[in-house]
């Protein structure tokens, strides 16, 4: 089950897995352009294009109509931890 965050008019669903292998297994079953099963209708809503982000043991689906926010979230999640 995801943890859902409401960010203004946007929504972020975060799925945390025990390890990167579990994420790879789950991702192999998904159409990442729709963040859902291949061939299934868009489950996120009419006219909503989800942003799918995968990193380490996390999958995030960001629902927004703001491409700048989408890009910033993707960059923040994939940047990794701070470096020394």
The first five atom37 places (N, CA, C, CB, O) and aatype in JSON, in Angstrom:
{
  "aatype": [20, 20, 20, 20, 20, 20, 20, 20, 20, 20, 20, 20, 20, 20, 20, 20, 20, 20, 20, 20, 20, 20, 20, 20, 20, 20, 20, 20, 20, 20, 20, 20, 20, 20, 20, 20, 20, 20, 20, 20, 20, 20, 20, 20, 20, 20, 20, 20, 20, 20, 20, 20, 20, 20, 20, 20, 20, 20, 20, 20, 20, 20, 20, 20, 20, 20, 20, 20, 20, 20, 20, 20, 20, 20, 20, 20, 20, 20, 20, 20, 20, 20, 20, 20],
  "atom_mask": [
    [1, 1, 1, 1, 1],
    [1, 1, 1, 1, 1],
    [1, 1, 1, 1, 1],
    [1, 1, 1, 1, 1],
    [1, 1, 1, 1, 1],
    [1, 1, 1, 1, 1],
    [1, 1, 1, 1, 1],
    [1, 1, 1, 1, 1],
    [1, 1, 1, 1, 1],
    [1, 1, 1, 1, 1],
    [1, 1, 1, 1, 1],
    [1, 1, 1, 1, 1],
    [1, 1, 1, 1, 1],
    [1, 1, 1, 1, 1],
    [1, 1, 1, 1, 1],
    [1, 1, 1, 1, 1],
    [1, 1, 1, 1, 1],
    [1, 1, 1, 1, 1],
    [1, 1, 1, 1, 1],
    [1, 1, 1, 1, 1],
    [1, 1, 1, 1, 1],
    [1, 1, 1, 1, 1],
    [1, 1, 1, 1, 1],
    [1, 1, 1, 1, 1],
    [1, 1, 1, 1, 1],
    [1, 1, 1, 1, 1],
    [1, 1, 1, 1, 1],
    [1, 1, 1, 1, 1],
    [1, 1, 1, 1, 1],
    [1, 1, 1, 1, 1],
    [1, 1, 1, 1, 1],
    [1, 1, 1, 1, 1],
    [1, 1, 1, 1, 1],
    [1, 1, 1, 1, 1],
    [1, 1, 1, 1, 1],
    [1, 1, 1, 1, 1],
    [1, 1, 1, 1, 1],
    [1, 1, 1, 1, 1],
    [1, 1, 1, 1, 1],
    [1, 1, 1, 1, 1],
    [1, 1, 1, 1, 1],
    [1, 1, 1, 1, 1],
    [1, 1, 1, 1, 1],
    [1, 1, 1, 1, 1],
    [1, 1, 1, 1, 1],
    [1, 1, 1, 1, 1],
    [1, 1, 1, 1, 1],
    [1, 1, 1, 1, 1],
    [1, 1, 1, 1, 1],
    [1, 1, 1, 1, 1],
    [1, 1, 1, 1, 1],
    [1, 1, 1, 1, 1],
    [1, 1, 1, 1, 1],
    [1, 1, 1, 1, 1],
    [1, 1, 1, 1, 1],
    [1, 1, 1, 1, 1],
    [1, 1, 1, 1, 1],
    [1, 1, 1, 1, 1],
    [1, 1, 1, 1, 1],
    [1, 1, 1, 1, 1],
    [1, 1, 1, 1, 1],
    [1, 1, 1, 1, 1],
    [1, 1, 1, 1, 1],
    [1, 1, 1, 1, 1],
    [1, 1, 1, 1, 1],
    [1, 1, 1, 1, 1],
    [1, 1, 1, 1, 1],
    [1, 1, 1, 1, 1],
    [1, 1, 1, 1, 1],
    [1, 1, 1, 1, 1],
    [1, 1, 1, 1, 1],
    [1, 1, 1, 1, 1],
    [1, 1, 1, 1, 1],
    [1, 1, 1, 1, 1],
    [1, 1, 1, 1, 1],
    [1, 1, 1, 1, 1],
    [1, 1, 1, 1, 1],
    [1, 1, 1, 1, 1],
    [1, 1, 1, 1, 1],
    [1, 1, 1, 1, 1],
    [1, 1, 1, 1, 1],
    [1, 1, 1, 1, 1],
    [1, 1, 1, 1, 1],
    [1, 1, 1, 1, 1]
  ],
  "atom_positions": [
    [[0.84, -1.18, 0.0], [0.0, 0.0, 0.0], [0.89, 1.25, 0.0], [-0.96, 0.0, 1.23], [1.91, 1.3, 0.68]],
    [[0.48, 2.24, -0.77], [1.3, 3.45, -0.81], [1.05, 4.36, 0.39], [1.02, 4.21, -2.09], [0.03, 4.28, 1.07]],
    [[2.01, 5.21, 0.6], [1.83, 6.35, 1.49], [1.52, 7.51, 0.56], [3.11, 6.63, 2.42], [2.28, 7.79, -0.36]],
    [[0.4, 8.19, 0.8], [-0.03, 9.27, -0.1], [0.2, 10.62, 0.57], [-1.53, 9.11, -0.48], [-0.08, 10.82, 1.75]],
    [[0.73, 11.54, -0.23], [0.95, 12.91, 0.23], [0.2, 13.85, -0.71], [2.47, 13.26, 0.29], [0.26, 13.69, -1.92]],
    [[-0.48, 14.81, -0.15], [-1.11, 15.86, -0.95], [-0.18, 17.06, -0.9], [-2.57, 16.22, -0.43], [0.13, 17.57, 0.17]],
    [[0.24, 17.5, -2.07], [1.18, 18.62, -2.2], [0.49, 19.72, -2.99], [2.51, 18.18, -2.88], [0.63, 19.78, -4.22]],
    [[-0.24, 20.58, -2.31], [-1.03, 21.59, -3.01], [-2.14, 20.9, -3.79], [-0.15, 22.44, -3.96], [-2.97, 20.21, -3.21]],
    [[-2.14, 21.09, -5.11], [-3.13, 20.42, -5.96], [-2.6, 19.11, -6.54], [-3.56, 21.35, -7.11], [-3.26, 18.47, -7.36]],
    [[-1.43, 18.71, -6.12], [-0.79, 17.5, -6.63], [-0.85, 16.39, -5.58], [0.67, 17.78, -7.04], [-1.1, 16.64, -4.4]],
    [[-0.62, 15.17, -6.04], [-0.61, 14.02, -5.14], [0.62, 13.17, -5.44], [-1.92, 13.17, -5.29], [0.98, 12.96, -6.6]],
    [[1.26, 12.7, -4.38], [2.42, 11.84, -4.49], [2.13, 10.54, -3.76], [3.69, 12.53, -3.91], [1.87, 10.55, -2.55]],
    [[2.16, 9.42, -4.48], [2.01, 8.1, -3.88], [3.38, 7.45, -3.83], [0.99, 7.22, -4.69], [4.06, 7.34, -4.86]],
    [[3.8, 7.02, -2.65], [5.13, 6.44, -2.46], [4.96, 4.99, -2.01], [5.96, 7.25, -1.41], [4.25, 4.69, -1.05]],
    [[5.63, 4.1, -2.71], [5.64, 2.67, -2.4], [7.07, 2.3, -1.98], [5.16, 1.8, -3.64], [8.01, 2.51, -2.75]],
    [[7.23, 1.77, -0.78], [8.56, 1.39, -0.3], [8.63, -0.13, -0.22], [8.86, 2.04, 1.09], [7.73, -0.78, 0.32]],
    [[9.7, -0.68, -0.76], [9.91, -2.12, -0.84], [11.1, -2.52, 0.02], [10.14, -2.57, -2.31], [11.91, -1.66, 0.38]],
    [[11.22, -3.79, 0.37], [12.33, -4.22, 1.24], [13.71, -4.06, 0.61], [12.13, -5.65, 1.63], [14.7, -3.89, 1.32]],
    [[13.78, -4.13, -0.73], [15.09, -4.03, -1.39], [14.9, -3.69, -2.87], [15.89, -5.36, -1.22], [13.78, -3.68, -3.38]],
    [[16.01, -3.42, -3.53], [15.98, -3.04, -4.95], [15.49, -4.18, -5.84], [17.36, -2.59, -5.41], [14.87, -3.93, -6.88]],
    [[15.75, -5.43, -5.45], [15.28, -6.57, -6.25], [13.75, -6.63, -6.26], [15.85, -7.89, -5.69], [13.16, -6.95, -7.29]],
    [[13.12, -6.32, -5.14], [11.66, -6.3, -5.08], [11.09, -5.19, -5.97], [11.18, -6.1, -3.62], [10.06, -5.37, -6.61]],
    [[11.78, -4.06, -6.02], [11.35, -2.96, -6.9], [11.49, -3.39, -8.36], [12.19, -1.67, -6.62], [10.6, -3.14, -9.17]],
    [[12.6, -4.03, -8.7], [12.82, -4.49, -10.07], [11.74, -5.49, -10.48], [14.21, -5.13, -10.22], [11.25, -5.44, -11.6]],
    [[11.38, -6.38, -9.59], [10.34, -7.37, -9.85], [8.99, -6.67, -10.1], [10.22, -8.36, -8.67], [8.28, -7.01, -11.05]],
    [[8.65, -5.72, -9.27], [7.38, -4.99, -9.42], [7.38, -4.15, -10.71], [7.14, -4.07, -8.2], [6.38, -4.12, -11.43]],
    [[8.49, -3.5, -10.99], [8.58, -2.64, -12.17], [8.46, -3.45, -13.46], [9.89, -1.87, -12.16], [7.94, -2.96, -14.46]],
    [[8.94, -4.68, -13.43], [8.86, -5.52, -14.64], [7.42, -5.83, -15.03], [9.62, -6.82, -14.42], [7.16, -6.21, -16.18]],
    [[6.5, -5.68, -14.11], [5.08, -5.95, -14.37], [4.29, -4.69, -14.75], [4.45, -6.59, -13.16], [3.08, -4.76, -14.93]],
    [[4.95, -3.55, -14.86], [4.26, -2.28, -15.05], [4.56, -1.63, -16.39], [4.61, -1.34, -13.95], [5.64, -1.8, -16.95]],
    [[3.59, -0.89, -16.88], [3.8, 0.07, -17.96], [4.15, 1.37, -17.25], [2.51, 0.22, -18.93], [3.26, 2.03, -16.69]],
    [[5.41, 1.75, -17.25], [5.84, 2.91, -16.47], [5.33, 4.23, -17.02], [7.34, 2.94, -16.41], [5.35, 5.23, -16.3]],
    [[4.86, 4.27, -18.25], [4.29, 5.53, -18.76], [2.93, 5.81, -18.15], [4.16, 5.47, -20.29], [2.52, 6.96, -18.04]],
    [[2.22, 4.74, -17.74], [0.92, 4.91, -17.09], [0.95, 4.51, -15.61], [-0.14, 4.09, -17.81], [-0.05, 4.65, -14.91]],
    [[2.09, 4.0, -15.15], [2.23, 3.54, -13.77], [1.12, 2.55, -13.42], [2.2, 4.73, -12.79], [0.45, 2.67, -12.39]],
    [[0.96, 1.57, -14.3], [-0.05, 0.54, -14.09], [0.25, -0.68, -14.95], [-1.45, 1.09, -14.41], [1.24, -0.7, -15.68]],
    [[-0.61, -1.68, -14.87], [-0.41, -2.89, -15.66], [-0.46, -2.6, -17.16], [-1.46, -3.93, -15.3], [-1.24, -1.75, -17.59]],
    [[0.35, -3.29, -17.98], [0.32, -3.09, -19.42], [-1.08, -3.36, -19.98], [1.35, -3.99, -20.11], [-1.72, -4.35, -19.65]],
    [[-1.54, -2.47, -20.83], [-2.83, -2.63, -21.49], [-4.02, -2.21, -20.66], [-3.01, -4.02, -21.88], [-5.14, -2.16, -21.18]],
    [[-3.82, -1.9, -19.4], [-4.93, -1.48, -18.54], [-5.22, 0.01, -18.77], [-4.61, -1.75, -17.04], [-4.33, 0.76, -19.17]],
    [[-6.45, 0.44, -18.52], [-6.74, 1.87, -18.64], [-6.02, 2.66, -17.54], [-8.27, 2.12, -18.57], [-5.63, 2.11, -16.52]],
    [[-5.87, 3.92, -17.78], [-5.22, 4.81, -16.81], [-6.03, 4.82, -15.52], [-5.06, 6.25, -17.38], [-7.16, 5.31, -15.5]],
    [[-5.47, 4.28, -14.45], [-6.17, 4.19, -13.17], [-6.12, 5.48, -12.36], [-5.59, 3.08, -12.36], [-6.78, 5.58, -11.33]],
    [[-5.37, 6.45, -12.81], [-5.14, 7.66, -12.02], [-6.16, 8.76, -12.3], [-3.76, 8.19, -12.29], [-6.22, 9.74, -11.55]],
    [[-6.94, 8.63, -13.33], [-7.96, 9.63, -13.62], [-7.87, 10.12, -15.05], [-7.83, 10.81, -12.67], [-6.81, 10.06, -15.68]],
    [[-8.98, 10.59, -15.55], [-9.07, 11.07, -16.92], [-8.18, 12.29, -17.09], [-10.53, 11.39, -17.3], [-8.27, 13.25, -16.32]],
    [[-7.34, 12.24, -18.1], [-6.48, 13.38, -18.41], [-5.28, 13.54, -17.51], [-7.27, 14.62, -18.35], [-4.51, 14.5, -17.68]],
    [[-5.08, 12.63, -16.56], [-3.94, 12.73, -15.65], [-2.81, 11.85, -16.18], [-4.35, 12.3, -14.2], [-3.0, 10.66, -16.4]],
    [[-1.65, 12.46, -16.38], [-0.47, 11.72, -16.82], [0.46, 11.58, -15.62], [0.25, 12.44, -18.01], [1.08, 12.56, -15.21]],
    [[0.58, 10.38, -15.07], [1.43, 10.2, -13.89], [2.91, 10.29, -14.25], [1.13, 8.87, -13.23], [3.33, 9.93, -15.35]],
    [[3.7, 10.76, -13.3], [5.15, 10.71, -13.41], [5.62, 9.55, -12.55], [5.82, 12.07, -12.95], [5.37, 9.52, -11.34]],
    [[6.29, 8.6, -13.17], [6.76, 7.38, -12.5], [8.24, 7.56, -12.18], [6.54, 6.11, -13.39], [9.04, 7.88, -13.05]],
    [[8.59, 7.36, -10.9], [9.98, 7.5, -10.47], [10.37, 6.23, -9.72], [10.2, 8.77, -9.59], [9.66, 5.79, -8.81]],
    [[11.5, 5.66, -10.1], [12.02, 4.46, -9.44], [13.43, 4.75, -8.98], [11.98, 3.22, -10.39], [14.26, 5.26, -9.74]],
    [[13.71, 4.42, -7.72], [15.05, 4.57, -7.2], [15.25, 3.62, -6.04], [15.33, 6.02, -6.78], [14.41, 3.56, -5.14]],
    [[16.34, 2.88, -6.04], [16.69, 1.93, -4.98], [15.48, 1.08, -4.58], [17.24, 2.67, -3.75], [15.03, 0.25, -5.37]],
    [[14.94, 1.28, -3.37], [13.82, 0.46, -2.91], [12.5, 1.25, -2.88], [14.11, -0.08, -1.52], [11.62, 0.96, -2.08]],
    [[12.38, 2.23, -3.76], [11.22, 3.11, -3.75], [10.66, 3.28, -5.15], [11.59, 4.47, -3.16], [11.39, 3.41, -6.13]],
    [[9.34, 3.28, -5.23], [8.62, 3.68, -6.44], [7.71, 4.82, -6.03], [7.81, 2.48, -7.08], [7.02, 4.74, -5.01]],
    [[7.7, 5.89, -6.81], [6.82, 7.02, -6.54], [6.01, 7.31, -7.8], [7.63, 8.27, -6.09], [6.52, 7.23, -8.92]],
    [[4.76, 7.66, -7.6], [3.89, 8.08, -8.69], [3.4, 9.48, -8.32], [2.67, 7.07, -8.93], [2.72, 9.67, -7.31]],
    [[3.76, 10.44, -9.15], [3.42, 11.84, -8.89], [2.35, 12.27, -9.88], [4.68, 12.76, -9.0], [2.53, 12.17, -11.1]],
    [[1.25, 12.76, -9.35], [0.13, 13.21, -10.17], [0.03, 14.73, -10.08], [-1.21, 12.54, -9.73], [-0.36, 15.28, -9.04]],
    [[0.38, 15.38, -11.16], [0.36, 16.84, -11.19], [0.15, 17.31, -12.62], [1.65, 17.43, -10.6], [0.43, 16.58, -13.57]],
    [[-0.33, 18.52, -12.75], [-0.44, 19.11, -14.09], [0.68, 20.13, -14.31], [-1.82, 19.78, -14.28], [0.65, 20.9, -15.27]],
    [[1.66, 20.14, -13.41], [2.76, 21.09, -13.47], [4.05, 20.37, -13.84], [2.92, 21.84, -12.12], [4.63, 19.68, -12.99]],
    [[4.51, 20.5, -15.08], [5.72, 19.79, -15.51], [6.98, 20.2, -14.75], [5.93, 20.02, -16.97], [7.89, 19.39, -14.59]],
    [[7.05, 21.43, -14.28], [8.22, 21.88, -13.52], [8.28, 21.14, -12.19], [8.17, 23.41, -13.29], [9.35, 20.67, -11.79]],
    [[7.14, 21.03, -11.5], [7.1, 20.29, -10.24], [7.46, 18.83, -10.46], [5.71, 20.39, -9.59], [8.19, 18.23, -9.67]],
    [[6.95, 18.27, -11.53], [7.22, 16.87, -11.84], [8.71, 16.63, -12.04], [6.45, 16.45, -13.09], [9.27, 15.67, -11.51]],
    [[9.35, 17.5, -12.79], [10.79, 17.37, -13.04], [11.59, 17.53, -11.75], [11.25, 18.4, -14.07], [12.52, 16.77, -11.49]],
    [[11.21, 18.51, -10.93], [11.93, 18.75, -9.68], [11.8, 17.55, -8.73], [11.39, 20.02, -8.99], [12.77, 17.15, -8.09]],
    [[10.6, 16.98, -8.64], [10.41, 15.82, -7.78], [11.25, 14.65, -8.28], [8.93, 15.44, -7.72], [11.91, 13.98, -7.48]],
    [[11.23, 14.4, -9.57], [12.02, 13.3, -10.14], [13.5, 13.48, -9.84], [11.8, 13.22, -11.65], [14.18, 12.52, -9.45]],
    [[14.0, 14.68, -10.02], [15.42, 14.95, -9.74], [15.74, 14.78, -8.26], [15.79, 16.38, -10.19], [16.79, 14.23, -7.92]],
    [[14.86, 15.23, -7.39], [15.11, 15.11, -5.95], [15.14, 13.66, -5.51], [14.03, 15.87, -5.16], [15.99, 13.27, -4.71]],
    [[14.23, 12.85, -6.03], [14.17, 11.44, -5.61], [15.3, 10.61, -6.19], [12.85, 10.84, -6.01], [15.75, 9.66, -5.55]],
    [[15.76, 10.94, -7.36], [16.81, 10.13, -7.99], [18.22, 10.64, -7.69], [16.61, 10.1, -9.48], [19.2, 10.01, -8.08]],
    [[18.35, 11.77, -7.0], [19.67, 12.33, -6.71], [20.45, 11.48, -5.7], [19.52, 13.74, -6.18], [21.69, 11.47, -5.73]],
    [[19.75, 10.78, -4.83], [20.42, 9.98, -3.82], [20.77, 10.8, -2.59], [21.68, 9.36, -4.4], [20.49, 11.99, -2.53]],
    [[21.39, 10.15, -1.62], [21.73, 10.84, -0.38], [22.84, 11.86, -0.59], [22.13, 9.84, 0.68], [23.59, 11.78, -1.56]],
    [[22.95, 12.82, 0.32], [24.03, 13.81, 0.22], [25.39, 13.12, 0.21], [23.96, 14.82, 1.37], [25.6, 12.12, 0.9]],
    [[26.29, 13.67, -0.54], [27.65, 13.13, -0.65], [28.59, 13.93, 0.22], [28.13, 13.14, -2.12], [28.39, 15.13, 0.42]],
    [[29.64, 13.28, 0.76], [30.6, 14.02, 1.62], [31.39, 15.02, 0.83], [31.57, 13.05, 2.32], [32.24, 15.72, 1.39]]
  ]
}
